[in-house]
Amino acid sequence: MRVAVGVPFHELQSNSGKYPTRGIPPKQPTTPRKYLYGERDDLNREVPVDGEATERFHGFYVGEVVVRTLEDGQHLTAFVLVNQAIARGEPSNIDCPVYVRFHGGGFGQGYALYEPAFSSFNCHLAMSNNAVLIMPNYRKLPEATGAEILADIDTFWTQWFKNEALFERDMKTMFPEMNVNIRRDQLLMSGDSSGRFLAVYSWLKHPDVSIKAMCLQYPMLRAFRRHKIQGDYYGVEINDDFVKGKAEGLLRECEVARVVAKKNNEPFSRIKSVPLEGGYATLVLSGDLHKVSWRGEVFEISWWNYHFAQPDIIEHLRALLSPDEEVEDPRHTPIKGAKPDGLPVFTMGDTIREPPKYCPPIIISHGTADNACHIEDTRLFIKYLGKLYKNMEVETHDDFPSKSVDMGPEDENFIPKGDICLLKVTNGGHPLAEDITKDENEWLYRAVSWIRDRWLSIDH
């Protein structure tokens, strides 16, 4: 079976247990691998979820389609969510835009239908605009490489979304009573955290996809590296010693498990991964550092970067501007006086060399206190876009308060208008709160009208 017929989400919850799905059960191992947790019992658990976060999909019918079958027999799928009334044929003969959203998790945890990561903000965007919401799955680090993860995203676009006949046939199979005009030329693209890396990558790599707007909140635009590890991590107190020196052994164990799985003809990759599964590995890889030889010099990079081994978004943009563009990020600054002899050589995949002819409108909200995806990366991203697309109007609003009660006269008069718009949220962390209520998160409330105007317009 490659297409699962859409059903109300609450039926998936009652019938399918840990991994909500319909007819396409995951073949991946369900027993946690010890290298994912470092044999830490306090991290070998699911994050408890309750309240409103367990009801965000309840207004949708959910279908699932196999985009590709991997070598180990697992199915790489995408979930498709449609307003229940539209799925039942009420109303009919209307235009429905498309919203493609990539889930986050540092490429090491999560899956597309994990409710706590799907904020009420995203639910509001999809529901209020009768959108067809499409959420692709992809393989996870450390079992997968960066090249494999990006290949999963490329496969979603080239083998399914861009294949008009297959796309329409699968939509009809998933939602046989639905009678609407699905407007793939009215596409909004977003994600959370590392999912926004995939959104921007998709625009750069697949410029023939008609993207009307991108919504990037606390985006990961650089190779993942945590500068300081300290504080509470899902109820576990952590610091730099928690991860130091752990990544190399973790990757070694992972490779042994890969060999064993292949020998036994067992599935190995993780695709649908409920947090905290993979959380410890992501923390270790992003926080533990590794000295490498790169371009004849010595650099200190995260093991995440070393294992991902693909250009990040900033590196793609730098290559599009000029291969000699000055490095502006300290995470990629060579260590002065260090000798590269004897160090592992870091190699990286090819950068994109042809810029898209068109840059869609982009709105970005980023917290000034984000210690996972740094706001400096977003500033550099906007700077490079401004150089590549000189006709784009760039607008930045500093120190935007997260709550309406903290707004001053200047904030109250502010309405996003630019082609590229950055809202810097004072003391906002990672993730930012994403409950779409005017009283609690004014910056999100303002962003919705900006997104809708550009997403649903016919002028771009």
FIPAVEX-504378 format. One record per residue (C-alpha): residue in three letters; z, x, y. Coordinates in steps of 0.2 Angstrom, whole numbers, plus 5000, padded with zeros to 4 digits. Layout:
N
+-------+------+------+------+
! zator !    Z !    X !    Y !
+-------+------+------+------+
!   ala !    Z !    X !    Y !
...
+-------+------+------+------+
//
This chain:
460
+-------+------+------+------+
! zator !    Z !    X !    Y !
+-------+------+------+------+
!   met ! 5000 ! 5000 ! 5000 !
!   arg ! 4995 ! 5007 ! 5017 !
!   val ! 4999 ! 4993 ! 5028 !
!   ala ! 5015 ! 4983 ! 5028 !
!   val ! 5014 ! 4965 ! 5035 !
!   gly ! 5025 ! 4962 ! 5051 !
!   val ! 5041 ! 4952 ! 5049 !
!   pro ! 5056 ! 4949 ! 5060 !
!   phe ! 5066 ! 4964 ! 5063 !
!   his ! 5082 ! 4956 ! 5056 !
!   glu ! 5074 ! 4954 ! 5039 !
!   leu ! 5071 ! 4973 ! 5038 !
!   gln ! 5089 ! 4976 ! 5042 !
!   ser ! 5095 ! 4964 ! 5028 !
!   asn ! 5083 ! 4970 ! 5015 !
!   ser ! 5080 ! 4988 ! 5017 !
!   gly ! 5096 ! 4997 ! 5021 !
!   lys ! 5097 ! 5014 ! 5028 !
!   tyr ! 5078 ! 5016 ! 5033 !
!   pro ! 5072 ! 4999 ! 5040 !
!   thr ! 5054 ! 4998 ! 5033 !
!   arg ! 5043 ! 4984 ! 5025 !
!   gly ! 5034 ! 4989 ! 5009 !
!   ile ! 5032 ! 5007 ! 5013 !
!   pro ! 5049 ! 5015 ! 5007 !
!   pro ! 5052 ! 5033 ! 5011 !
!   lys ! 5049 ! 5045 ! 4997 !
!   gln ! 5059 ! 5059 ! 5005 !
!   pro ! 5076 ! 5065 ! 4997 !
!   thr ! 5090 ! 5054 ! 5002 !
!   thr ! 5103 ! 5067 ! 4998 !
!   pro ! 5108 ! 5078 ! 5013 !
!   arg ! 5103 ! 5096 ! 5011 !
!   lys ! 5117 ! 5108 ! 5014 !
!   tyr ! 5108 ! 5119 ! 5027 !
!   leu ! 5106 ! 5104 ! 5038 !
!   tyr ! 5125 ! 5103 ! 5040 !
!   gly ! 5131 ! 5121 ! 5037 !
!   glu ! 5143 ! 5113 ! 5024 !
!   arg ! 5152 ! 5105 ! 5038 !
!   asp ! 5160 ! 5088 ! 5031 !
!   asp ! 5164 ! 5082 ! 5049 !
!   leu ! 5145 ! 5083 ! 5053 !
!   asn ! 5139 ! 5076 ! 5036 !
!   arg ! 5140 ! 5058 ! 5042 !
!   glu ! 5130 ! 5044 ! 5051 !
!   val ! 5134 ! 5041 ! 5069 !
!   pro ! 5142 ! 5024 ! 5070 !
!   val ! 5132 ! 5011 ! 5080 !
!   asp ! 5138 ! 4993 ! 5085 !
!   gly ! 5136 ! 4981 ! 5099 !
!   glu ! 5120 ! 4978 ! 5109 !
!   ala ! 5112 ! 4994 ! 5102 !
!   thr ! 5110 ! 4985 ! 5085 !
!   glu ! 5101 ! 4970 ! 5093 !
!   arg ! 5087 ! 4978 ! 5103 !
!   phe ! 5073 ! 4975 ! 5091 !
!   his ! 5078 ! 4957 ! 5087 !
!   gly ! 5064 ! 4950 ! 5098 !
!   phe ! 5050 ! 4959 ! 5088 !
!   tyr ! 5040 ! 4957 ! 5073 !
!   val ! 5039 ! 4974 ! 5065 !
!   gly ! 5024 ! 4981 ! 5055 !
!   glu ! 5021 ! 4998 ! 5048 !
!   val ! 5005 ! 5008 ! 5044 !
!   val ! 5002 ! 5024 ! 5034 !
!   val ! 4993 ! 5036 ! 5045 !
!   arg ! 4992 ! 5050 ! 5032 !
!   thr ! 4999 ! 5054 ! 5015 !
!   leu ! 5006 ! 5072 ! 5015 !
!   glu ! 5003 ! 5085 ! 5001 !
!   asp ! 5021 ! 5081 ! 4994 !
!   gly ! 5016 ! 5063 ! 4992 !
!   gln ! 5026 ! 5056 ! 5007 !
!   his ! 5019 ! 5044 ! 5019 !
!   leu ! 5017 ! 5048 ! 5038 !
!   thr ! 5018 ! 5031 ! 5046 !
!   ala ! 5019 ! 5022 ! 5063 !
!   phe ! 5029 ! 5007 ! 5067 !
!   val ! 5020 ! 4993 ! 5077 !
!   leu ! 5031 ! 4980 ! 5086 !
!   val ! 5025 ! 4964 ! 5093 !
!   asn ! 5034 ! 4950 ! 5103 !
!   gln ! 5039 ! 4937 ! 5089 !
!   ala ! 5030 ! 4923 ! 5099 !
!   ile ! 5014 ! 4933 ! 5100 !
!   ala ! 5015 ! 4938 ! 5082 !
!   arg ! 5016 ! 4919 ! 5077 !
!   gly ! 5000 ! 4916 ! 5088 !
!   glu ! 5010 ! 4909 ! 5103 !
!   pro ! 5002 ! 4912 ! 5116 !
!   ser ! 4985 ! 4916 ! 5111 !
!   asn ! 4969 ! 4923 ! 5120 !
!   ile ! 4979 ! 4934 ! 5132 !
!   asp ! 4977 ! 4953 ! 5136 !
!   cys ! 4991 ! 4964 ! 5128 !
!   pro ! 4993 ! 4981 ! 5135 !
!   val ! 4999 ! 4995 ! 5123 !
!   tyr ! 5015 ! 5006 ! 5124 !
!   val ! 5015 ! 5021 ! 5113 !
!   arg ! 5033 ! 5029 ! 5112 !
!   phe ! 5038 ! 5045 ! 5103 !
!   his ! 5056 ! 5047 ! 5098 !
!   gly ! 5066 ! 5062 ! 5102 !
!   gly ! 5080 ! 5072 ! 5093 !
!   gly ! 5075 ! 5090 ! 5097 !
!   phe ! 5061 ! 5088 ! 5083 !
!   gly ! 5076 ! 5090 ! 5070 !
!   gln ! 5082 ! 5072 ! 5069 !
!   gly ! 5079 ! 5054 ! 5072 !
!   tyr ! 5065 ! 5042 ! 5067 !
!   ala ! 5054 ! 5029 ! 5077 !
!   leu ! 5064 ! 5014 ! 5072 !
!   tyr ! 5081 ! 5021 ! 5076 !
!   glu ! 5089 ! 5008 ! 5087 !
!   pro ! 5102 ! 5017 ! 5097 !
!   ala ! 5088 ! 5029 ! 5104 !
!   phe ! 5078 ! 5014 ! 5109 !
!   ser ! 5086 ! 5009 ! 5125 !
!   ser ! 5086 ! 4992 ! 5133 !
!   phe ! 5074 ! 4999 ! 5146 !
!   asn ! 5061 ! 5002 ! 5134 !
!   cys ! 5064 ! 4985 ! 5126 !
!   his ! 5062 ! 4977 ! 5144 !
!   leu ! 5046 ! 4986 ! 5147 !
!   ala ! 5038 ! 4980 ! 5131 !
!   met ! 5044 ! 4963 ! 5130 !
!   ser ! 5042 ! 4958 ! 5149 !
!   asn ! 5024 ! 4964 ! 5148 !
!   asn ! 5019 ! 4957 ! 5131 !
!   ala ! 5015 ! 4975 ! 5125 !
!   val ! 5010 ! 4980 ! 5108 !
!   leu ! 5023 ! 4994 ! 5105 !
!   ile ! 5017 ! 5008 ! 5094 !
!   met ! 5030 ! 5021 ! 5088 !
!   pro ! 5023 ! 5036 ! 5077 !
!   asn ! 5034 ! 5045 ! 5065 !
!   tyr ! 5032 ! 5064 ! 5062 !
!   arg ! 5040 ! 5078 ! 5051 !
!   lys ! 5056 ! 5087 ! 5057 !
!   leu ! 5062 ! 5105 ! 5059 !
!   pro ! 5068 ! 5115 ! 5050 !
!   glu ! 5058 ! 5109 ! 5035 !
!   ala ! 5042 ! 5108 ! 5045 !
!   thr ! 5034 ! 5120 ! 5057 !
!   gly ! 5029 ! 5117 ! 5075 !
!   ala ! 5011 ! 5117 ! 5069 !
!   glu ! 5014 ! 5104 ! 5056 !
!   ile ! 5023 ! 5092 ! 5069 !
!   leu ! 5009 ! 5093 ! 5081 !
!   ala ! 4997 ! 5091 ! 5067 !
!   asp ! 5006 ! 5074 ! 5063 !
!   ile ! 5004 ! 5069 ! 5081 !
!   asp ! 4985 ! 5074 ! 5082 !
!   thr ! 4983 ! 5064 ! 5065 !
!   phe ! 4990 ! 5048 ! 5073 !
!   trp ! 4977 ! 5049 ! 5087 !
!   thr ! 4962 ! 5055 ! 5079 !
!   gln ! 4963 ! 5046 ! 5062 !
!   trp ! 4971 ! 5030 ! 5067 !
!   phe ! 4973 ! 5025 ! 5086 !
!   lys ! 4955 ! 5031 ! 5091 !
!   asn ! 4947 ! 5023 ! 5076 !
!   glu ! 4943 ! 5006 ! 5083 !
!   ala ! 4938 ! 4998 ! 5067 !
!   leu ! 4953 ! 5004 ! 5057 !
!   phe ! 4965 ! 5000 ! 5071 !
!   glu ! 4959 ! 4982 ! 5073 !
!   arg ! 4959 ! 4979 ! 5054 !
!   asp ! 4976 ! 4986 ! 5052 !
!   met ! 4983 ! 4976 ! 5066 !
!   lys ! 4975 ! 4960 ! 5059 !
!   thr ! 4983 ! 4964 ! 5042 !
!   met ! 5000 ! 4967 ! 5050 !
!   phe ! 5000 ! 4952 ! 5061 !
!   pro ! 4988 ! 4939 ! 5053 !
!   glu ! 4993 ! 4925 ! 5065 !
!   met ! 4991 ! 4935 ! 5081 !
!   asn ! 4976 ! 4931 ! 5092 !
!   val ! 4976 ! 4942 ! 5107 !
!   asn ! 4966 ! 4955 ! 5115 !
!   ile ! 4974 ! 4972 ! 5112 !
!   arg ! 4970 ! 4983 ! 5127 !
!   arg ! 4970 ! 5001 ! 5121 !
!   asp ! 4963 ! 5005 ! 5138 !
!   gln ! 4979 ! 5000 ! 5146 !
!   leu ! 4991 ! 5013 ! 5138 !
!   leu ! 5008 ! 5017 ! 5144 !
!   met ! 5015 ! 5033 ! 5136 !
!   ser ! 5033 ! 5038 ! 5135 !
!   gly ! 5047 ! 5045 ! 5123 !
!   asp ! 5065 ! 5051 ! 5124 !
!   ser ! 5069 ! 5070 ! 5127 !
!   ser ! 5058 ! 5079 ! 5114 !
!   gly ! 5047 ! 5063 ! 5112 !
!   arg ! 5042 ! 5066 ! 5130 !
!   phe ! 5035 ! 5083 ! 5125 !
!   leu ! 5024 ! 5074 ! 5113 !
!   ala ! 5019 ! 5062 ! 5126 !
!   val ! 5013 ! 5076 ! 5138 !
!   tyr ! 5005 ! 5086 ! 5123 !
!   ser ! 4995 ! 5070 ! 5118 !
!   trp ! 4988 ! 5069 ! 5136 !
!   leu ! 4983 ! 5087 ! 5136 !
!   lys ! 4976 ! 5088 ! 5119 !
!   his ! 4968 ! 5071 ! 5118 !
!   pro ! 4960 ! 5068 ! 5136 !
!   asp ! 4949 ! 5054 ! 5129 !
!   val ! 4964 ! 5042 ! 5127 !
!   ser ! 4965 ! 5031 ! 5141 !
!   ile ! 4982 ! 5033 ! 5148 !
!   lys ! 4987 ! 5023 ! 5163 !
!   ala ! 5004 ! 5030 ! 5166 !
!   met ! 5018 ! 5041 ! 5159 !
!   cys ! 5036 ! 5038 ! 5160 !
!   leu ! 5046 ! 5054 ! 5157 !
!   gln ! 5065 ! 5053 ! 5157 !
!   tyr ! 5075 ! 5069 ! 5154 !
!   pro ! 5059 ! 5077 ! 5146 !
!   met ! 5059 ! 5092 ! 5135 !
!   leu ! 5045 ! 5103 ! 5143 !
!   arg ! 5050 ! 5120 ! 5136 !
!   ala ! 5055 ! 5128 ! 5120 !
!   phe ! 5072 ! 5121 ! 5116 !
!   arg ! 5086 ! 5133 ! 5121 !
!   arg ! 5104 ! 5128 ! 5125 !
!   his ! 5111 ! 5141 ! 5138 !
!   lys ! 5129 ! 5136 ! 5134 !
!   ile ! 5137 ! 5127 ! 5119 !
!   gln ! 5153 ! 5119 ! 5124 !
!   gly ! 5162 ! 5102 ! 5123 !
!   asp ! 5161 ! 5087 ! 5112 !
!   tyr ! 5147 ! 5085 ! 5099 !
!   tyr ! 5149 ! 5068 ! 5091 !
!   gly ! 5167 ! 5070 ! 5090 !
!   val ! 5167 ! 5088 ! 5085 !
!   glu ! 5173 ! 5101 ! 5097 !
!   ile ! 5160 ! 5115 ! 5098 !
!   asn ! 5157 ! 5132 ! 5108 !
!   asp ! 5145 ! 5146 ! 5107 !
!   asp ! 5154 ! 5153 ! 5091 !
!   phe ! 5150 ! 5137 ! 5082 !
!   val ! 5131 ! 5142 ! 5081 !
!   lys ! 5131 ! 5161 ! 5084 !
!   gly ! 5123 ! 5170 ! 5070 !
!   lys ! 5120 ! 5155 ! 5059 !
!   ala ! 5101 ! 5151 ! 5062 !
!   glu ! 5094 ! 5165 ! 5051 !
!   gly ! 5104 ! 5160 ! 5036 !
!   leu ! 5100 ! 5142 ! 5039 !
!   leu ! 5081 ! 5145 ! 5039 !
!   arg ! 5083 ! 5156 ! 5024 !
!   glu ! 5091 ! 5142 ! 5014 !
!   cys ! 5078 ! 5130 ! 5020 !
!   glu ! 5064 ! 5141 ! 5013 !
!   val ! 5073 ! 5143 ! 4996 !
!   ala ! 5074 ! 5124 ! 4996 !
!   arg ! 5055 ! 5122 ! 5000 !
!   val ! 5051 ! 5134 ! 4985 !
!   val ! 5062 ! 5124 ! 4973 !
!   ala ! 5055 ! 5107 ! 4979 !
!   lys ! 5037 ! 5113 ! 4977 !
!   lys ! 5041 ! 5120 ! 4959 !
!   asn ! 5049 ! 5103 ! 4954 !
!   asn ! 5035 ! 5093 ! 4962 !
!   glu ! 5048 ! 5084 ! 4974 !
!   pro ! 5045 ! 5079 ! 4992 !
!   phe ! 5052 ! 5091 ! 5004 !
!   ser ! 5049 ! 5086 ! 5022 !
!   arg ! 5060 ! 5074 ! 5032 !
!   ile ! 5051 ! 5061 ! 5042 !
!   lys ! 5064 ! 5046 ! 5044 !
!   ser ! 5081 ! 5055 ! 5048 !
!   val ! 5096 ! 5045 ! 5053 !
!   pro ! 5107 ! 5056 ! 5065 !
!   leu ! 5117 ! 5066 ! 5062 !
!   glu ! 5106 ! 5072 ! 5048 !
!   gly ! 5097 ! 5087 ! 5056 !
!   gly ! 5108 ! 5087 ! 5071 !
!   tyr ! 5118 ! 5103 ! 5066 !
!   ala ! 5102 ! 5112 ! 5062 !
!   thr ! 5094 ! 5107 ! 5079 !
!   leu ! 5110 ! 5113 ! 5087 !
!   val ! 5110 ! 5130 ! 5078 !
!   leu ! 5092 ! 5133 ! 5081 !
!   ser ! 5093 ! 5129 ! 5099 !
!   gly ! 5109 ! 5139 ! 5103 !
!   asp ! 5107 ! 5154 ! 5092 !
!   leu ! 5097 ! 5168 ! 5100 !
!   his ! 5085 ! 5180 ! 5092 !
!   lys ! 5077 ! 5197 ! 5100 !
!   val ! 5059 ! 5198 ! 5096 !
!   ser ! 5044 ! 5209 ! 5101 !
!   trp ! 5031 ! 5198 ! 5111 !
!   arg ! 5016 ! 5205 ! 5120 !
!   gly ! 5023 ! 5223 ! 5119 !
!   glu ! 5040 ! 5219 ! 5126 !
!   val ! 5057 ! 5213 ! 5120 !
!   phe ! 5062 ! 5195 ! 5123 !
!   glu ! 5077 ! 5185 ! 5118 !
!   ile ! 5072 ! 5168 ! 5113 !
!   ser ! 5080 ! 5154 ! 5103 !
!   trp ! 5078 ! 5153 ! 5084 !
!   trp ! 5071 ! 5135 ! 5088 !
!   asn ! 5057 ! 5144 ! 5098 !
!   tyr ! 5054 ! 5157 ! 5085 !
!   his ! 5052 ! 5144 ! 5071 !
!   phe ! 5042 ! 5131 ! 5081 !
!   ala ! 5030 ! 5145 ! 5086 !
!   gln ! 5019 ! 5134 ! 5097 !
!   pro ! 5016 ! 5134 ! 5116 !
!   asp ! 5027 ! 5123 ! 5125 !
!   ile ! 5021 ! 5111 ! 5139 !
!   ile ! 5024 ! 5124 ! 5153 !
!   glu ! 5015 ! 5137 ! 5143 !
!   his ! 5000 ! 5126 ! 5141 !
!   leu ! 4999 ! 5122 ! 5160 !
!   arg ! 5001 ! 5141 ! 5164 !
!   ala ! 4986 ! 5145 ! 5153 !
!   leu ! 4976 ! 5131 ! 5161 !
!   leu ! 4980 ! 5138 ! 5179 !
!   ser ! 4978 ! 5157 ! 5175 !
!   pro ! 4984 ! 5168 ! 5160 !
!   asp ! 4991 ! 5180 ! 5173 !
!   glu ! 5002 ! 5166 ! 5182 !
!   glu ! 5019 ! 5173 ! 5186 !
!   val ! 5033 ! 5169 ! 5173 !
!   glu ! 5046 ! 5159 ! 5183 !
!   asp ! 5058 ! 5154 ! 5169 !
!   pro ! 5072 ! 5166 ! 5164 !
!   arg ! 5071 ! 5161 ! 5146 !
!   his ! 5055 ! 5170 ! 5145 !
!   thr ! 5059 ! 5185 ! 5155 !
!   pro ! 5058 ! 5202 ! 5145 !
!   ile ! 5074 ! 5212 ! 5143 !
!   lys ! 5071 ! 5228 ! 5154 !
!   gly ! 5072 ! 5244 ! 5145 !
!   ala ! 5073 ! 5237 ! 5128 !
!   lys ! 5061 ! 5245 ! 5115 !
!   pro ! 5051 ! 5233 ! 5104 !
!   asp ! 5050 ! 5245 ! 5089 !
!   gly ! 5058 ! 5237 ! 5073 !
!   leu ! 5059 ! 5220 ! 5080 !
!   pro ! 5050 ! 5205 ! 5072 !
!   val ! 5034 ! 5201 ! 5081 !
!   phe ! 5034 ! 5184 ! 5089 !
!   thr ! 5017 ! 5175 ! 5087 !
!   met ! 5012 ! 5158 ! 5094 !
!   gly ! 4998 ! 5146 ! 5092 !
!   asp ! 4984 ! 5144 ! 5105 !
!   thr ! 4986 ! 5136 ! 5121 !
!   ile ! 4975 ! 5122 ! 5128 !
!   arg ! 4961 ! 5130 ! 5138 !
!   glu ! 4952 ! 5115 ! 5146 !
!   pro ! 4962 ! 5103 ! 5157 !
!   pro ! 4960 ! 5085 ! 5156 !
!   lys ! 4949 ! 5078 ! 5170 !
!   tyr ! 4962 ! 5065 ! 5175 !
!   cys ! 4980 ! 5066 ! 5177 !
!   pro ! 4988 ! 5049 ! 5175 !
!   pro ! 5002 ! 5043 ! 5186 !
!   ile ! 5019 ! 5050 ! 5180 !
!   ile ! 5037 ! 5045 ! 5185 !
!   ile ! 5051 ! 5057 ! 5179 !
!   ser ! 5069 ! 5053 ! 5180 !
!   his ! 5080 ! 5068 ! 5176 !
!   gly ! 5099 ! 5071 ! 5178 !
!   thr ! 5105 ! 5086 ! 5188 !
!   ala ! 5118 ! 5090 ! 5175 !
!   asp ! 5107 ! 5090 ! 5160 !
!   asn ! 5111 ! 5105 ! 5150 !
!   ala ! 5099 ! 5102 ! 5135 !
!   cys ! 5083 ! 5099 ! 5145 !
!   his ! 5085 ! 5108 ! 5162 !
!   ile ! 5079 ! 5100 ! 5178 !
!   glu ! 5071 ! 5117 ! 5183 !
!   asp ! 5058 ! 5114 ! 5169 !
!   thr ! 5053 ! 5098 ! 5177 !
!   arg ! 5052 ! 5105 ! 5194 !
!   leu ! 5040 ! 5119 ! 5187 !
!   phe ! 5030 ! 5105 ! 5178 !
!   ile ! 5027 ! 5096 ! 5194 !
!   lys ! 5023 ! 5112 ! 5203 !
!   tyr ! 5010 ! 5116 ! 5190 !
!   leu ! 5003 ! 5099 ! 5190 !
!   gly ! 5001 ! 5099 ! 5209 !
!   lys ! 4991 ! 5115 ! 5207 !
!   leu ! 4980 ! 5108 ! 5194 !
!   tyr ! 4977 ! 5091 ! 5202 !
!   lys ! 4977 ! 5094 ! 5221 !
!   asn ! 4973 ! 5076 ! 5225 !
!   met ! 4989 ! 5070 ! 5217 !
!   glu ! 5003 ! 5064 ! 5229 !
!   val ! 5019 ! 5072 ! 5223 !
!   glu ! 5035 ! 5063 ! 5228 !
!   thr ! 5053 ! 5069 ! 5225 !
!   his ! 5069 ! 5060 ! 5229 !
!   asp ! 5084 ! 5071 ! 5228 !
!   asp ! 5102 ! 5066 ! 5223 !
!   phe ! 5097 ! 5048 ! 5218 !
!   pro ! 5113 ! 5039 ! 5213 !
!   ser ! 5114 ! 5032 ! 5196 !
!   lys ! 5123 ! 5016 ! 5201 !
!   ser ! 5119 ! 5004 ! 5215 !
!   val ! 5137 ! 5004 ! 5222 !
!   asp ! 5134 ! 5023 ! 5226 !
!   met ! 5118 ! 5020 ! 5236 !
!   gly ! 5117 ! 5024 ! 5254 !
!   pro ! 5105 ! 5017 ! 5267 !
!   glu ! 5091 ! 5030 ! 5263 !
!   asp ! 5092 ! 5025 ! 5245 !
!   glu ! 5092 ! 5007 ! 5248 !
!   asn ! 5075 ! 5009 ! 5257 !
!   phe ! 5067 ! 5020 ! 5244 !
!   ile ! 5053 ! 5013 ! 5233 !
!   pro ! 5043 ! 5026 ! 5222 !
!   lys ! 5025 ! 5027 ! 5229 !
!   gly ! 5018 ! 5044 ! 5223 !
!   asp ! 5006 ! 5048 ! 5210 !
!   ile ! 5019 ! 5060 ! 5202 !
!   cys ! 5037 ! 5054 ! 5206 !
!   leu ! 5053 ! 5063 ! 5202 !
!   leu ! 5070 ! 5054 ! 5204 !
!   lys ! 5084 ! 5067 ! 5202 !
!   val ! 5099 ! 5058 ! 5197 !
!   thr ! 5115 ! 5065 ! 5203 !
!   asn ! 5127 ! 5072 ! 5189 !
!   gly ! 5115 ! 5063 ! 5176 !
!   gly ! 5117 ! 5071 ! 5159 !
!   his ! 5107 ! 5071 ! 5143 !
!   pro ! 5103 ! 5057 ! 5139 !
!   leu ! 5103 ! 5047 ! 5155 !
!   ala ! 5110 ! 5029 ! 5153 !
!   glu ! 5095 ! 5018 ! 5151 !
!   asp ! 5102 ! 5000 ! 5152 !
!   ile ! 5090 ! 4991 ! 5163 !
!   thr ! 5102 ! 4981 ! 5175 !
!   lys ! 5100 ! 4982 ! 5193 !
!   asp ! 5119 ! 4984 ! 5196 !
!   glu ! 5122 ! 4998 ! 5184 !
!   asn ! 5106 ! 5009 ! 5185 !
!   glu ! 5097 ! 5006 ! 5201 !
!   trp ! 5085 ! 5021 ! 5198 !
!   leu ! 5078 ! 5013 ! 5182 !
!   tyr ! 5077 ! 4996 ! 5191 !
!   arg ! 5066 ! 5004 ! 5204 !
!   ala ! 5056 ! 5013 ! 5191 !
!   val ! 5050 ! 4998 ! 5182 !
!   ser ! 5040 ! 4991 ! 5196 !
!   trp ! 5032 ! 5008 ! 5199 !
!   ile ! 5027 ! 5009 ! 5180 !
!   arg ! 5021 ! 4991 ! 5179 !
!   asp ! 5010 ! 4992 ! 5194 !
!   arg ! 5001 ! 5007 ! 5187 !
!   trp ! 5001 ! 5003 ! 5169 !
!   leu ! 4993 ! 4986 ! 5171 !
!   ser ! 4981 ! 4990 ! 5186 !
!   ile ! 4962 ! 4990 ! 5183 !
!   asp ! 4959 ! 5003 ! 5197 !
!   his ! 4964 ! 5019 ! 5188 !
+-------+------+------+------+
//
